[in-house]
Amino acid sequence: MDDLGANNRNVTTDSGRTNFFQDVPTAALERTLYLESDRMGYLANYISQQMPERERGVVQNEKRQGENQPYGRVRDEISAKMYP
């Protein structure tokens, strides 16, 4: 993707989804979508048990970092009270 001018790659995670994104020039959109669909179509062949475990550790670490911030657990508490 770098040769197409992709930048600003990142991932966000919420309680119900994970969002992967990257910025690409408009002229590279069609090629980018093709490459991403191709990558996802063959992704299952390359996933090992260690990969999800490593990513789970990353997410757990980010969660801990957020919880250690002031008011970091407020959203969890509000959700638990609103939706018992």
Buried (B, 14 or more C-beta within 10 A) or exposed (E): BEEBEBEEEEEEBEEEEEEEEBEBEEEBEEEBEEBBEEEEEEEEEEEEEEEEEEEEEEEEEEEEEEEEEEEEEEEEEEEEEEEE
